[in-house]
């Protein structure tokens, strides 16, 4: 059995796509998932399942559509992959109160490499980026945030619809909750040569 974290995209944001977390937990349990835990109101669900990663993703999306009438993409990552990625986060990520620190999760079947290629080269004078598996770590000073390439993702629907974003605090809390899950699980979804990629950028 594999422990997964489902990262629902665009839930309870700006009064839209409202989903009660207790109701969501009950819906996942009703589908047969085990050890279901939700974290905060942005649609983060940890659960155990015998399904493969892509099958679990499809099941999550079906639960949301049939149970809540919403068609929402579900980011999906194994507990092992998330804790492994968090353990390899660069030193500059989540340091500096004057910066924003986020993790971008590629929604399968999209990959972090594809997302990075679609966004284009980051601007080293304004941002730092590091890829590990399906996670892209990104930091940027708040004062020059609008000048970063990654801040323009929202306007690029072709890319924006393929990711879900969590801030550093949420990402690290989910990693802490996920500890004790499987090793790497479903390695086929994360090619070995894409497991770790440092995009060299300048300092800020």
Order of alpha helices (4+ residues) and beta strands (2+ residues): beta-alpha-beta-beta-alpha-beta-alpha-beta-alpha-beta-beta-alpha-beta-alpha-beta
